Amino acid sequence: MLKAEATILLEGRDITQSLEGRLLNLNYRDRLSGEADTIELTLMDKDKLLLTDSFPPRGATASITVNDFDLGAFELDEVDYSAPPNVMRVKATSISQNSGLRQTDESKSWESVLLSKIARDIAEASALELFYQAGYNPEIKRAEQGEQSRLAFLDKLCADNGLIVKVADGKLIVVEEVTLEAQDPVTALTWSDITRFDAKATLNEVYQKCEVNYKHAKQDKLFSATATDDSKAQGRTLKINRRVNSQAEADRLAAHELRNANKKEFQVTITMPLRLNLLAGVVVTLEDFGFFSGKWLVDESSHDVSDSGSVTRITLHRTENQS
């Protein structure tokens, strides 16, 4: 039963018992990069009490545990109500409104600093703790945050350098996707473990190689780099003309843009009974799935807990390292 699986604290006060008979569904969605993790509670309100004294306070902090698995802290930021039937949906996010990380458009610039320094400045301005876990820490000659949110700016800057940004539980995390893909699988899934399997293989927007060319006016140099997908004997070429400040940056940009584009070549979505350990950023192995067997990285996970049955849905892309 749901009441035995979930514990909900609101501003440190356990409200699990008060939600007995009201909580229809709890959804937890976890994304790999660029977006906040979210919680959504669906509540039945036949007696309309939730519209009065028990109306959820927006901006309050909720901490939720399911089956002793700590989902972290979330800020209540949206309440929807509809009738009949009388149902309230309470939505919460892992990024606080007060942090200014995604809500405020602002302008700022950096010159000749390491990427970790920019990430640290943004983390401190947003009252977050920085975890820079990437082995790659490039020097950024110049970066302009032009009337955009801190999260949108940092996410784009990191993506251009092959890195991922994630915000969860008061932490700003920067990591390399190739590092995540190189992890050992947390589990192996077979047909007996799942209830639904959806897969796609496509050649649309898939490339054999990527070419980067940029003429640096100040240095009076042309930086050119080519990255090739060795698994493809032929195919299209992705052409990139974006500012780089060194040959090493050009080489890395070509490799990153090629692998990022080709992630869409093989995609899988799996539904199964609740598996809260299958979160965005972990690797799983698919066994006995024929063409789709191998190692896959979880891009997004969604977990629903309810009296009618608790399920996990994960979306994945195939990793480059299949050994």
N, C-alpha and C positions, 0 to 999 in steps of 0.2 A: 504494500500500500504506500501511497505517496507520503503520508504523514510520517511513516517509519523511515523513509529514505532521505527526506530533505529537512534541513534545519536552517531557518531564516532568522537572521538578526537584523534589526533596524535600529541604527544608532546604538548598537551594543545590546539592545533589549531583544530577548528571544520572543518572537511573535508567532512561532510555529503553531502553538495550540490555538491561538485566536483565528488562524486561517483554516482550522479544521472544518471540513464540509464546504469550504469556499474555493479552495485551490483546485482548479480544473487541470492546469498544465503549467509546467515550468520549462522554459526553453533557454538553453545556454548556447551561444554561438561564438566560436573562436576562429579568428582569421589570422593568416600568417603575416600579412604586412599591410600597412597603410590605413587600416580601419580599427576602430575600437572593438574590443570584445563586448558582447551585449547579453543581458538577461531580460526575459519577458515573462511576467507572471499573468496568467489568465484566471480571473476570480469571478465566481458566481455571487450575485448580490440580490437575492430574492427579497430580502427585508429592507433593502436600500440603505443599510447602515453605512456602507462605504462612501455614500454621498454626503454624509454629515461629519460626525466627530472623527471617524476613522479614515477620512480622505487622506491618501498617501501624501506626505510632505515632499514636494519636489526639492531636490538638492540634498535630501537626506542620504546617508550611506547605508547600504545593505550589504551584509556579508552572508554568503550562502554556501552550505556544505551539502553534498549529496553522497550518500553511502560512504561517509567519512572522507570524501574527496573534496578538498577545499577549492572552490571556484574562484575565490578572491573577493575583493571589495568593489562595489559598483555604486555609482551615484544615480538616484532616481531622477530622470529628466523629462519623462512624458507619461501622461495618463490619458487613456481613451475610455469612453464609457458609451455603451449602446444598450437599447431596450426596444421591444422585448426580444429575447429574454434579457434580463438585467445582468450585463457582463462588463467587468472592468479589466482593462489590460494596462499593466504597469510596466514601463520600459526603463531599463537602467543601463548605463554605459561605464566602461572601465576608465574613461577619460572625464575628469571633472570639468564642469563649466568654468569654475574659478581658475583653472590652470591656464586658460587662454591658449592652450595648445592648438585647438582646432577652431575656436569660436571667433578669434580676433585676427583681422587682416592688418598686417603691419609691414613696414619696410626697414630693412637693415642690411648692412654689407660687411663682408669679411675679406681680408686680403692676406695672402701668404701665411695661412694657418693650416694645421692638420685638420682633417675631417672630424676627428674625435673632439677637437676644441669647439667646433661649431655645434656638435651634438651636445657637448657639456654645457655650453652657453644656453642652448634651448632648454635642456633639462632643468637647469637651475632657475631660469626665468619662469618655468612651468611648475616649479616645486616638485620635481620628479628626481629619482635617483637614477643616474646613468650607469648602464651595464654595457660597455663597449667590448663586445666579445669577438670582434672580427680581427683576423690576423693581418688584414690589409688596412693601412691607415694613410691614405694619400695626402700629399700637400695640395691644398686648394689655393690656386693663385688669386682668384677672385670669385666671390659668390654673392649674388644679389637676391635678397628676399624682397621682392617688389609687390607690396600690397596683397599679400597672401598669408594664410595661416602658417604658424610654425610647423605644424605637422605636415601640411601639403608641401612646404618648401623642403623640409628635411627628408621626407619620403622620396621626393624627386631627386634630390642631390645624392642620396644614398643609392637609389636605383641606378642612376647614371654610372655609379662606381661598383655595381654588382653587389650591393648590400641591401639588407632588409631592415626595416624599422618596425618595432612592435611596442605597444604600450599596454601594460597590464599590471594591476595591483601596485600602483605607485612607482612603477619602474619604466624607464625608457631604454629599450634594448636594441642594440645594433649588432647584426650578425651576418655572415656570408651564407648565401643559399647553398653554395657548393659544399660548405662545411656541414650544413644540415643534411644534404643528400648523401654525404659520406658516412653518416651515422650507421650503427648497426640497427637492424630492424627491431622494433619493440615486440612484434608478434608476427606470426604467419597466419594468413587467412585462407580458408578453403571454402568450398561451396556450402559445407555444413554449418559454417559460422554466420552466414548471411541470409537475409530475407529478400534482397533485391540487388541486382547488378546491372548498371548501365555504363556502356563504354563507347568510345568514339575514337576512330583513327582517321586523320584528315591530311590532305596535302595543301589545303588552303592556308595561305600566309606561312608556309614552311619553306625554309631556305637551305641550300647546300653550303653557302658561304656568306660571309659578311665582309664588306670592304669599308674601311674608314679612311677618309681623306679630309685633311684640314690644313689650310694655309695660315700659319701663324704670322700675322703682319709684324708684330713687335719683334719676334725672333728672326723674322725673314726665313722661315723654314716651312717645308711641306712635310707633314706627318702622315704617313700612309701605313695601313695595317690590314691584314687579311686573316680571318679565322675561318676554318673549314670544318664541316661536320663529316667526319671520316666514314660515317655509316651510310652516306649518300653518294652514289657514283655520279649523279648529275642532279641538276635542280637550279632554282633561281638564286640570284645574288641580291642580298640586302645591302643597300648603299646608305651610308651614314656620313653626314657632314656636320659635325658638332665640335665645338671648341675642345681641344686637348692641348696640354702644355709640354708634353714630352712623348717620346716614342713608346715608353712603357705605358703611358696612359692610353695611347692609341691602340696598342696591342690588347690591353685589358678591355677597352670599350668594345672592340670588335668581337672578342670572345663572349663578353656579357650580352651584347645585343643579339648575337646569333642564338645562344642558348635560351635567352628570354623569349625570343620569337618562336623557337621550336618547341617550347614547353606545351604549346597548344596541339602538337601533332598527336599525342596520345593522352586521353583524359578518361577518368573513371569516376563514377559515383557509386557508393556502396551504402546500403541500409542494412542494419543488423540490430539485435538486442543491445541494450545500453552498454557501452564500453567507454567510460569517461577518460581512460588513459589514452585514447586515440584523439589527440589534440593536434592542432595545426603545428607543423614543424617536426613531427615524428615520421619515421620511415617504417613502412610495413612491407611484408613480402606477400605476394599473391601466388598461391600454389594451385596447380591443376586448372588454371584459367587459359590454357593454350597460348595463343598469341599475346594475351595480356598478362601472362605470368611474369614474375620478376619483382624488382624493388620499386616502390612508389613512395613519393613524399606527400604528406597530407597538407593541402593548401587551406582547407577550411573544414571545420567540424561543427555539427549542430546536434545538440542532445535534448531530447524531449522526455520529461518525466511526468507521468500521469497515471491515474488509476486504471485507465484502459490499456496501458502498456507503455513501457519506456524503451525508446529507440535512439540509436546513433546513426547519423548520416555523415559520411565523409566524402570530400572531393579530393582527387589526387592527380599528380602528374608523374610520369615515368622519370626516374632518375637517370643521369648519364652513366653512372657507375652501376652496372648490373652484375658485378662479380660478388 
